[in-house]
Amino acid sequence: MQSRKSLKPEKTVQTVFSWDSPGLMAGVDEAGRGPLAGPVVAAAVILDPFNPIMGLADSKKLTALRREKLYDEIQAKALCCSIALATVEEIDSLNILQATMLAMKRAVEGLRLKPNKVLVDGNRLPTLKILAEAIVKGDALVPAISAASILAKVYRDRWCGDYHLQYPQYGFAGHKGYGTAEHLAALRQHGACPQHRRSFAPVAEVLR
C-alpha cells in the first residue's frame, strides 16, 4: 500500500534560462541611415511598466506633431533613456552600417540603468556585453523600440532644423538630409557642406 505522501504530485521544476531572467529590458532603434548628410542617431529606452505611454508606434507612421509630443512624454515617463550618434566623419571612415552599430552601442552604454536584455530593431546587432535580440519591424511590435525610434527621429529632425540655420541653401529643415530633387539640385549648385557624407555616391559625384 502506497503511503499518502507518495500519492502527492511531484513539484514541477521550471528550468530558468539566462534569456528569461527577470530584469530591465531596453529597446533600441536608429534614425538617419539613408540621408546624404548629418549624423546617424540611435536611442535606447527602458520603459516603466507602471507608467505606460499611450500611442507608441513606428515613428515613420506618426505625424511630426505627434512625435514631438511623445518625445517629451517618453523623456518624462521612461525609467531611463539615452540618445547617441555617430558623426559624418565616422560614417565616412567606417561605412554607414558600422557607424549605425556604433551609435546603437553608445546609446545602450549611455543608459543610467543597466538592462538585462536589449531588443534592437532590424536584423543586425551592435557589439554589446548584454543579451540582445534583433527584431525585424520591432519599431511596430515592441513599445520600447517604438519609443526609441521616436526619440532618435525627433532628435535628428531637430538637428536638421538647427543645421538649416547655418546652411539654409540646402533646405535641411524640409528634406532632413535625404536625397530629394531639391537637395540634389542644391548639391550641384553649392557643392558639399561640412556635414555631407563624402562616402555616399551623390555627394562623391559632386566632389569629383
N, C-alpha and C positions, 0 to 999 in steps of 0.2 A: 504494500500500500504506500502510495506516494505521500510524502509529507505535505502539509498545507503550504509550506514555504516553496516547495518545488513547483507548485501549480501557478505561482505568480509569474507574469510575463517578465522576461529579462529586459533590463533597461537598455534602450537603444542608444548607441554611442554615435553621435554625428561627427564625421570627420571634418575638421576645420582646415581649409586651405588658406595659404597666406593671402591669396587674392580676395578671399571672402572675409578677411579680418575686419572688424569694425574700425571706423575712423573717418577722418575727413576726406572728402573727395573734391578734387579741383577739376573744373572744365577749362579747356584751353582752345583758343582759336586765333586766327590772324586776319589782317586786312592789308591789302596793298601789294599782292604778289604781281598783279598784271600791269599796273601803271608804268609809264615811261620815266617817272620822276618821283623823288621822295623816298623816305624810309619805308620798310615793311614793319608793321606794328603787330604785336601779339599781346594778348591779355590772358590772365589766369584768374579764375573766380572760384571761391568757396562760398556757396550759398548757405544761408541759415534756414534749416527746415522749419523752425518755429517762427520765422518772419518771412513768409512767402511773398514773391513778387508776381503779380498777375500780368499776363500778356507777353511773356518771354517767347521769342521766336527767332528764326533766322533773320539776322539784321537786314539782309537784302530784301526781305518781304515786308519790312516796316517802312513807314514814311519817315522822312528826316525829323519831323517834329516829334513823332512817337519815339524814335531812337533817342533823341535828346532828353526826353522826359524819363525814359527808362535808364539812361546813363546815370542820371542823378539819383534815381531810386536804387539802382544797383550799388552805387557808391555808398549810399546811406544804410542799406539793409543787409548787404552781404557780410559774412563773418570777416572776410578779407578779400582783397583783390589787388592785382598787380598788373601794370602796363609797362611793356618794354619794347624796344625797337632794335633793328639792325640798320645801320646807316647806308647811304648810297655807296660810299667807299667799300663797305663790307659786301654789299650786293655785287659790286663790280669785281671784287677780288675773289669772292667765294663762289658765286653764282646765286641766283635768286632762291633756289631750293634750300641750299645750305644756310643762307642768310636768314631764311624764314625759320629754320630749325633752331638757329642761334637765338633769334628773338623769342621764340617759344620757351627755350631753356632759360633765358634770362627772366621771363615773366614768372615761370614756376619758382625759380630760385628767389625771386623778389617777394614772394608771399610771406606775410608776417607769421602765419601759422603754417606748419609743415603738413601737407596732406599725406594720407596713407596710400592713395592711388590717384592717378591722373587720367582723365579721358580727353583725348585730343581729336578735334575734327579732322576728317580726311583719312588717308591711308598710309601716312608716314608718321614716324615718331621721332622727336628730338632725343638726344642722348641725356637720360636722366638717371638718378640714383633712386628712383621711386618706381613702384609698379605702375605701368602705363598701358593704355589700350587705345588704338586708333579706331575711330568710328566714322564710317562714311555717312555723310549727311547728318553728322552729330549735332550740327547747329540747329537742326529742326527736330531732333529727337531727345536731346538731353538738355534740361533747363540751364545747367551750369555752363555748358558750351554755348548755348544761345546767349547767355549773359556776357560771356567772354567775347563773342562775335560783336555784340552791341558796343561794348567798351572799346574794342580795337577799331571798329568802323568810325565811331564818333570821334575818337582821339585823332585818327588820321585825317578825317574830314576837317577837323578844326585846324590841324597842322596845315592843310592845303589852303584854308582860308587865311591863315596868318602869312603864309608864304606868298599868297596872291598880292598882299600889300607891298611886298618887296619887288615882285616881278609881275605887275598887272598885265603886261603884254602877252603873257602865255595863257591867261584865263584859268588858273588853277582852281579858283573858287567854284567854277562851273563844272569842269570835266574831272576834277580831282586827280589829275595826272594821267588819266587814261588816254589812249591814242585815238582820240576823236579827230574828225576832219579839221576842226578848229585848232586843235593842239598841233597837229602835223603841219598845218599852214603856218602857225606861229613859229614852229621849229625851223622851217625853211626860211622864214623871213628874218628871224632874230638870232638863229643859231641856238646852241645849247646853253643853259644856265648852270650854275654850280650843282643844282640838285637833280639834273637829268642823269639817268643811268646810262653810262657810256657803253656798257656791255649789251644793251638792248638794240636790236637792229635798226629801228627807225632813227634812233639818236646817233648811232655809229655812222649811218649813211650821211647825216648832216655834217658830221665832223671830217669826212673824207676830203 
